[in-house]
Every structure is written in structure tokens, then in C-alpha cells.
Amino acid sequence: MDTLMIIACGGAAVFAAPYVLSAVGFTTSGIAAGSYAASMMSAADVANGGGVAAGSLVSILQAFGAACCDLSGW
């Protein structure tokens, strides 16, 4: 891949991230009930014996969702 294509793909990923996170259930108000994010959180909870570990994929995605995914106006 040439440099321009890499930059374009990176820009598209940054632009799409809030929409994707919101679509799977990582929202500014928390993880949406019944969503894919909720099933990820449940699996992480069971795997860790009753809690989602700090620094885990679920906690990182929730942090990003809480910080950047207020799409209520769209």
C-alpha cells in the first residue's frame, strides 16, 4: 500500500469509530442493554470471576464510547 492509501484508511477508521462503537452498544451513558457490548461485558465478567478487569478490551472500548460517541443528534 502506498502512503496516501494508508492515510485515507486511517482517516476513515477514525471517522467511523464513534458510529461503530455506538452501533455495537458502547454509548455515552454506558453499555446498552441487550447489545453486543453487553454480551462482551457479560463474558468478561464471567471470565474474571465477577468483574470486568481494568485495561481489558471491554473497559477500553467503554471508555472510548463514553468519551466520543454522543450521536444523539444524528
C-alpha positions in Angstrom: 0.0 0.0 0.0 1.2 3.4 -0.7 1.3 6.2 1.9 -1.8 8.0 0.7 -3.9 4.9 0.9 -2.7 4.2 4.5 -3.6 7.8 5.5 -7.0 7.5 3.8 -7.8 4.3 5.6 -6.6 5.7 8.9 -8.8 8.8 8.5 -11.8 6.6 7.6 -11.3 4.4 10.7 -11.1 7.5 13.0 -14.2 8.9 11.4 -16.1 5.6 11.6 -15.1 4.7 15.2 -17.8 6.6 17.1 -20.5 5.2 14.8 -19.3 1.6 15.1 -18.9 1.8 18.9 -22.3 3.3 19.3 -23.8 0.7 16.9 -22.5 -2.2 19.0 -23.7 -0.7 22.3 -20.8 1.4 23.8 -22.6 4.7 24.5 -22.0 7.8 26.5 -24.5 6.6 29.1 -22.9 3.2 29.5 -23.3 -0.2 27.8 -26.7 -0.6 26.1 -28.8 -3.5 27.5 -29.2 -6.4 25.1 -26.4 -5.2 22.8 -23.3 -6.9 21.5 -21.3 -4.8 24.0 -23.5 -6.2 26.8 -22.7 -9.7 25.8 -19.0 -8.9 25.7 -19.2 -7.4 29.2 -21.0 -10.5 30.5 -18.4 -12.8 29.0 -15.6 -10.7 30.5 -17.4 -10.7 33.9 -17.7 -14.5 33.9 -14.1 -15.0 32.8 -12.8 -12.7 35.5 -14.9 -14.2 38.3 -17.3 -11.4 38.8 -15.9 -8.2 37.4 -14.5 -6.6 34.3 -10.8 -6.0 34.6 -9.4 -2.6 34.2 -7.5 -2.3 31.0 -9.4 -5.1 29.3 -10.8 -4.7 25.8 -14.3 -4.1 27.1 -13.2 -1.4 29.6 -11.1 0.4 26.9 -14.0 0.3 24.4 -16.4 1.6 27.0 -14.0 4.5 27.9 -13.9 5.5 24.2 -17.6 5.1 23.9 -18.2 7.3 26.9 -15.8 9.9 25.6 -16.7 10.2 21.9 -19.9 8.5 21.0 -22.7 11.0 21.7 -24.6 10.6 18.5 -28.0 11.6 19.9 -28.2 14.5 17.4 -27.8 12.3 14.4 
